């Protein structure tokens, strides 16, 4: 049951990445997207190994990069 909750968080992260705009001509945008995809890939691999802590860490890292990108590009808002 716990794995399902985390899988949902990973799925939501992937949806957020899909709806966020990245300018492929901008080097920083491309680098951020590459790092986000790396951490999502790591999270999926950890999920298959049933390593919740590592999966959660990878999801958090990807989320942090995505949130930073959204703030820098005006696509997000701060949530308190």
N, CA, C and O atoms as a GROMACS GRO file, in nm:
protein
  320
    1UNK      N    1   0.082  -0.119   0.000
    1UNK     CA    2   0.000   0.000   0.000
    1UNK      C    3   0.086   0.126   0.000
    1UNK      O    4   0.055   0.222  -0.070
    2UNK      N    5   0.194   0.126   0.077
    2UNK     CA    6   0.280   0.244   0.083
    2UNK      C    7   0.346   0.268  -0.053
    2UNK      O    8   0.362   0.382  -0.095
    3UNK      N    9   0.386   0.161  -0.122
    3UNK     CA   10   0.449   0.175  -0.252
    3UNK      C   11   0.355   0.243  -0.352
    3UNK      O   12   0.400   0.320  -0.437
    4UNK      N   13   0.225   0.215  -0.341
    4UNK     CA   14   0.127   0.276  -0.430
    4UNK      C   15   0.124   0.427  -0.410
    4UNK      O   16   0.117   0.502  -0.508
    5UNK      N   17   0.128   0.472  -0.285
    5UNK     CA   18   0.127   0.616  -0.258
    5UNK      C   19   0.247   0.684  -0.321
    5UNK      O   20   0.234   0.792  -0.380
    6UNK      N   21   0.362   0.623  -0.309
    6UNK     CA   22   0.482   0.682  -0.366
    6UNK      C   23   0.479   0.676  -0.518
    6UNK      O   24   0.528   0.768  -0.584
    7UNK      N   25   0.424   0.570  -0.574
    7UNK     CA   26   0.411   0.562  -0.718
    7UNK      C   27   0.324   0.675  -0.770
    7UNK      O   28   0.350   0.730  -0.876
    8UNK      N   29   0.220   0.709  -0.694
    8UNK     CA   30   0.134   0.820  -0.733
    8UNK      C   31   0.212   0.951  -0.732
    8UNK      O   32   0.193   1.035  -0.820
    9UNK      N   33   0.299   0.970  -0.633
    9UNK     CA   34   0.381   1.091  -0.627
    9UNK      C   35   0.474   1.098  -0.747
    9UNK      O   36   0.494   1.205  -0.804
   10UNK      N   37   0.529   0.986  -0.785
   10UNK     CA   38   0.617   0.981  -0.901
   10UNK      C   39   0.539   1.009  -1.029
   10UNK      O   40   0.587   1.081  -1.117
   11UNK      N   41   0.420   0.954  -1.039
   11UNK     CA   42   0.335   0.978  -1.156
   11UNK      C   43   0.296   1.125  -1.165
   11UNK      O   44   0.296   1.183  -1.273
   12UNK      N   45   0.262   1.186  -1.052
   12UNK     CA   46   0.227   1.328  -1.050
   12UNK      C   47   0.346   1.414  -1.091
   12UNK      O   48   0.330   1.513  -1.162
   13UNK      N   49   0.464   1.376  -1.046
   13UNK     CA   50   0.585   1.448  -1.085
   13UNK      C   51   0.605   1.442  -1.237
   13UNK      O   52   0.636   1.542  -1.300
   14UNK      N   53   0.587   1.324  -1.294
   14UNK     CA   54   0.601   1.308  -1.438
   14UNK      C   55   0.499   1.392  -1.514
   14UNK      O   56   0.530   1.449  -1.618
   15UNK      N   57   0.377   1.401  -1.462
   15UNK     CA   58   0.274   1.485  -1.525
   15UNK      C   59   0.315   1.632  -1.518
   15UNK      O   60   0.297   1.706  -1.615
   16UNK      N   61   0.370   1.674  -1.405
   16UNK     CA   62   0.413   1.813  -1.390
   16UNK      C   63   0.526   1.846  -1.486
   16UNK      O   64   0.530   1.955  -1.544
   17UNK      N   65   0.617   1.752  -1.503
   17UNK     CA   66   0.729   1.773  -1.597
   17UNK      C   67   0.673   1.786  -1.739
   17UNK      O   68   0.719   1.870  -1.816
   18UNK      N   69   0.576   1.704  -1.773
   18UNK     CA   70   0.519   1.706  -1.908
   18UNK      C   71   0.447   1.838  -1.938
   18UNK      O   72   0.443   1.881  -2.053
   19UNK      N   73   0.392   1.902  -1.835
   19UNK     CA   74   0.318   2.026  -1.858
   19UNK      C   75   0.405   2.151  -1.842
   19UNK      O   76   0.360   2.262  -1.868
   20UNK      N   77   0.528   2.133  -1.798
   20UNK     CA   78   0.620   2.245  -1.780
   20UNK      C   79   0.696   2.270  -1.910
   20UNK      O   80   0.736   2.175  -1.978
   21UNK      N   81   0.714   2.396  -1.943
   21UNK     CA   82   0.782   2.431  -2.067
   21UNK      C   83   0.933   2.442  -2.044
   21UNK      O   84   0.979   2.508  -1.950
   22UNK      N   85   1.007   2.377  -2.131
   22UNK     CA   86   1.153   2.385  -2.132
   22UNK      C   87   1.196   2.432  -2.270
   22UNK      O   88   1.151   2.377  -2.371
   23UNK      N   89   1.281   2.532  -2.276
   23UNK     CA   90   1.333   2.584  -2.403
   23UNK      C   91   1.460   2.506  -2.437
   23UNK      O   92   1.563   2.521  -2.372
   24UNK      N   93   1.451   2.423  -2.539
   24UNK     CA   94   1.566   2.339  -2.575
   24UNK      C   95   1.686   2.420  -2.623
   24UNK      O   96   1.799   2.372  -2.620
   25UNK      N   97   1.662   2.543  -2.666
   25UNK     CA   98   1.773   2.629  -2.709
   25UNK      C   99   1.848   2.690  -2.591
   25UNK      O  100   1.961   2.737  -2.605
   26UNK      N  101   1.785   2.689  -2.475
   26UNK     CA  102   1.846   2.744  -2.354
   26UNK      C  103   1.923   2.632  -2.283
   26UNK      O  104   1.864   2.532  -2.242
   27UNK      N  105   2.052   2.650  -2.270
   27UNK     CA  106   2.139   2.546  -2.211
   27UNK      C  107   2.096   2.508  -2.070
   27UNK      O  108   2.098   2.390  -2.034
   28UNK      N  109   2.059   2.607  -1.989
   28UNK     CA  110   2.019   2.579  -1.851
   28UNK      C  111   1.888   2.500  -1.845
   28UNK      O  112   1.872   2.412  -1.760
   29UNK      N  113   1.796   2.531  -1.933
   29UNK     CA  114   1.670   2.457  -1.938
   29UNK      C  115   1.696   2.311  -1.974
   29UNK      O  116   1.641   2.219  -1.913
   30UNK      N  117   1.782   2.291  -2.074
   30UNK     CA  118   1.814   2.155  -2.118
   30UNK      C  119   1.883   2.076  -2.006
   30UNK      O  120   1.855   1.958  -1.986
   31UNK      N  121   1.973   2.143  -1.934
   31UNK     CA  122   2.043   2.077  -1.824
   31UNK      C  123   1.946   2.039  -1.711
   31UNK      O  124   1.954   1.929  -1.657
   32UNK      N  125   1.856   2.130  -1.677
   32UNK     CA  126   1.757   2.101  -1.572
   32UNK      C  127   1.671   1.983  -1.611
   32UNK      O  128   1.647   1.893  -1.530
   33UNK      N  129   1.623   1.983  -1.736
   33UNK     CA  130   1.538   1.872  -1.782
   33UNK      C  131   1.614   1.741  -1.778
   33UNK      O  132   1.559   1.638  -1.740
   34UNK      N  133   1.739   1.743  -1.818
   34UNK     CA  134   1.822   1.622  -1.818
   34UNK      C  135   1.838   1.568  -1.675
   34UNK      O  136   1.828   1.447  -1.653
   35UNK      N  137   1.861   1.657  -1.578
   35UNK     CA  138   1.876   1.614  -1.439
   35UNK      C  139   1.744   1.562  -1.382
   35UNK      O  140   1.742   1.464  -1.307
   36UNK      N  141   1.635   1.629  -1.416
   36UNK     CA  142   1.503   1.582  -1.370
   36UNK      C  143   1.476   1.442  -1.422
   36UNK      O  144   1.433   1.354  -1.347
   37UNK      N  145   1.501   1.420  -1.550
   37UNK     CA  146   1.476   1.289  -1.609
   37UNK      C  147   1.569   1.183  -1.549
   37UNK      O  148   1.528   1.068  -1.534
   38UNK      N  149   1.691   1.221  -1.516
   38UNK     CA  150   1.783   1.128  -1.451
   38UNK      C  151   1.727   1.082  -1.316
   38UNK      O  152   1.725   0.963  -1.287
   39UNK      N  153   1.681   1.177  -1.235
   39UNK     CA  154   1.627   1.142  -1.104
   39UNK      C  155   1.496   1.064  -1.114
   39UNK      O  156   1.470   0.978  -1.030
   40UNK      N  157   1.414   1.093  -1.213
   40UNK     CA  158   1.292   1.014  -1.233
   40UNK      C  159   1.328   0.871  -1.270
   40UNK      O  160   1.266   0.776  -1.223
   41UNK      N  161   1.428   0.856  -1.355
   41UNK     CA  162   1.474   0.723  -1.393
   41UNK      C  163   1.528   0.646  -1.272
   41UNK      O  164   1.499   0.528  -1.253
   42UNK      N  165   1.605   0.717  -1.190
   42UNK     CA  166   1.657   0.655  -1.067
   42UNK      C  167   1.542   0.614  -0.975
   42UNK      O  168   1.545   0.505  -0.918
   43UNK      N  169   1.443   0.699  -0.961
   43UNK     CA  170   1.329   0.669  -0.874
   43UNK      C  171   1.256   0.544  -0.921
   43UNK      O  172   1.217   0.460  -0.840
   44UNK      N  173   1.237   0.531  -1.052
   44UNK     CA  174   1.170   0.412  -1.107
   44UNK      C  175   1.253   0.286  -1.077
   44UNK      O  176   1.198   0.182  -1.040
   45UNK      N  177   1.384   0.296  -1.093
   45UNK     CA  178   1.470   0.181  -1.065
   45UNK      C  179   1.465   0.144  -0.917
   45UNK      O  180   1.457   0.026  -0.883
   46UNK      N  181   1.469   0.243  -0.829
   46UNK     CA  182   1.460   0.216  -0.685
   46UNK      C  183   1.324   0.157  -0.649
   46UNK      O  184   1.315   0.072  -0.560
   47UNK      N  185   1.220   0.202  -0.717
   47UNK     CA  186   1.086   0.150  -0.691
   47UNK      C  187   1.080   0.001  -0.724
   47UNK      O  188   1.020  -0.076  -0.650
   48UNK      N  189   1.142  -0.039  -0.834
   48UNK     CA  190   1.143  -0.180  -0.872
   48UNK      C  191   1.220  -0.265  -0.770
   48UNK      O  192   1.190  -0.383  -0.750
   49UNK      N  193   1.321  -0.203  -0.706
   49UNK     CA  194   1.399  -0.273  -0.604
   49UNK      C  195   1.332  -0.268  -0.467
   49UNK      O  196   1.378  -0.331  -0.371
   50UNK      N  197   1.221  -0.193  -0.459
   50UNK     CA  198   1.148  -0.173  -0.334
   50UNK      C  199   1.232  -0.099  -0.230
   50UNK      O  200   1.225  -0.129  -0.111
   51UNK      N  201   1.312  -0.004  -0.277
   51UNK     CA  202   1.394   0.079  -0.189
   51UNK      C  203   1.325   0.214  -0.173
   51UNK      O  204   1.355   0.309  -0.245
   52UNK      N  205   1.232   0.220  -0.078
   52UNK     CA  206   1.149   0.339  -0.062
   52UNK      C  207   1.229   0.465  -0.030
   52UNK      O  208   1.203   0.571  -0.088
   53UNK      N  209   1.325   0.455   0.060
   53UNK     CA  210   1.400   0.575   0.100
   53UNK      C  211   1.473   0.636  -0.020
   53UNK      O  212   1.466   0.757  -0.042
   54UNK      N  213   1.541   0.551  -0.096
   54UNK     CA  214   1.616   0.602  -0.213
   54UNK      C  215   1.520   0.657  -0.319
   54UNK      O  216   1.548   0.759  -0.382
   55UNK      N  217   1.407   0.589  -0.337
   55UNK     CA  218   1.308   0.637  -0.434
   55UNK      C  219   1.254   0.773  -0.392
   55UNK      O  220   1.244   0.864  -0.475
   56UNK      N  221   1.220   0.787  -0.265
   56UNK     CA  222   1.167   0.914  -0.214
   56UNK      C  223   1.270   1.026  -0.229
   56UNK      O  224   1.235   1.139  -0.262
   57UNK      N  225   1.397   0.993  -0.206
   57UNK     CA  226   1.504   1.092  -0.220
   57UNK      C  227   1.516   1.137  -0.365
   57UNK      O  228   1.530   1.257  -0.392
   58UNK      N  229   1.511   1.044  -0.459
   58UNK     CA  230   1.522   1.078  -0.601
   58UNK      C  231   1.402   1.161  -0.646
   58UNK      O  232   1.417   1.257  -0.722
   59UNK      N  233   1.282   1.127  -0.599
   59UNK     CA  234   1.162   1.204  -0.632
   59UNK      C  235   1.174   1.345  -0.576
   59UNK      O  236   1.139   1.442  -0.643
   60UNK      N  237   1.224   1.358  -0.455
   60UNK     CA  238   1.239   1.490  -0.392
   60UNK      C  239   1.340   1.575  -0.468
   60UNK      O  240   1.317   1.694  -0.490
   61UNK      N  241   1.450   1.515  -0.508
   61UNK     CA  242   1.551   1.590  -0.584
   61UNK      C  243   1.495   1.640  -0.717
   61UNK      O  244   1.516   1.755  -0.755
   62UNK      N  245   1.424   1.553  -0.788
   62UNK     CA  246   1.363   1.593  -0.915
   62UNK      C  247   1.259   1.702  -0.893
   62UNK      O  248   1.251   1.797  -0.971
   63UNK      N  249   1.181   1.690  -0.788
   63UNK     CA  250   1.080   1.791  -0.756
   63UNK      C  251   1.143   1.925  -0.725
   63UNK      O  252   1.092   2.030  -0.766
   64UNK      N  253   1.253   1.923  -0.654
   64UNK     CA  254   1.322   2.048  -0.620
   64UNK      C  255   1.374   2.118  -0.747
   64UNK      O  256   1.360   2.240  -0.760
   65UNK      N  257   1.431   2.042  -0.837
   65UNK     CA  258   1.482   2.101  -0.961
   65UNK      C  259   1.366   2.155  -1.045
   65UNK      O  260   1.375   2.264  -1.101
   66UNK      N  261   1.258   2.079  -1.052
   66UNK     CA  262   1.141   2.123  -1.128
   66UNK      C  263   1.082   2.251  -1.069
   66UNK      O  264   1.050   2.344  -1.142
   67UNK      N  265   1.068   2.254  -0.938
   67UNK     CA  266   1.013   2.373  -0.872
   67UNK      C  267   1.104   2.495  -0.896
   67UNK      O  268   1.054   2.605  -0.921
   68UNK      N  269   1.234   2.475  -0.889
   68UNK     CA  270   1.329   2.583  -0.915
   68UNK      C  271   1.311   2.634  -1.059
   68UNK      O  272   1.307   2.755  -1.083
   69UNK      N  273   1.300   2.542  -1.153
   69UNK     CA  274   1.283   2.580  -1.294
   69UNK      C  275   1.152   2.659  -1.311
   69UNK      O  276   1.150   2.762  -1.379
   70UNK      N  277   1.046   2.610  -1.250
   70UNK     CA  278   0.918   2.678  -1.263
   70UNK      C  279   0.923   2.819  -1.204
   70UNK      O  280   0.863   2.911  -1.259
   71UNK      N  281   0.993   2.836  -1.095
   71UNK     CA  282   1.003   2.968  -1.032
   71UNK      C  283   1.088   3.061  -1.119
   71UNK      O  284   1.053   3.178  -1.137
   72UNK      N  285   1.198   3.011  -1.174
   72UNK     CA  286   1.287   3.093  -1.256
   72UNK      C  287   1.221   3.135  -1.388
   72UNK      O  288   1.254   3.239  -1.443
   73UNK      N  289   1.128   3.054  -1.437
   73UNK     CA  290   1.064   3.083  -1.566
   73UNK      C  291   0.924   3.141  -1.550
   73UNK      O  292   0.856   3.166  -1.650
   74UNK      N  293   0.880   3.163  -1.427
   74UNK     CA  294   0.748   3.222  -1.404
   74UNK      C  295   0.633   3.126  -1.426
   74UNK      O  296   0.521   3.170  -1.449
   75UNK      N  297   0.659   2.997  -1.421
   75UNK     CA  298   0.555   2.896  -1.443
   75UNK      C  299   0.496   2.841  -1.314
   75UNK      O  300   0.401   2.763  -1.317
   76UNK      N  301   0.553   2.881  -1.202
   76UNK     CA  302   0.507   2.826  -1.074
   76UNK      C  303   0.476   2.937  -0.976
   76UNK      O  304   0.491   3.056  -1.004
   77UNK      N  305   0.431   2.894  -0.860
   77UNK     CA  306   0.404   2.989  -0.753
   77UNK      C  307   0.449   2.928  -0.620
   77UNK      O  308   0.451   2.806  -0.604
   78UNK      N  309   0.485   3.013  -0.528
   78UNK     CA  310   0.525   2.965  -0.398
   78UNK      C  311   0.404   2.918  -0.319
   78UNK      O  312   0.300   2.984  -0.317
   79UNK      N  313   0.418   2.805  -0.256
   79UNK     CA  314   0.312   2.753  -0.171
   79UNK      C  315   0.365   2.750  -0.029
   79UNK      O  316   0.466   2.686  -0.001
   80UNK      N  317   0.297   2.819   0.060
   80UNK     CA  318   0.339   2.822   0.199
   80UNK      C  319   0.268   2.718   0.280
   80UNK      O  320   0.291   2.707   0.400
   0.00000   0.00000   0.00000
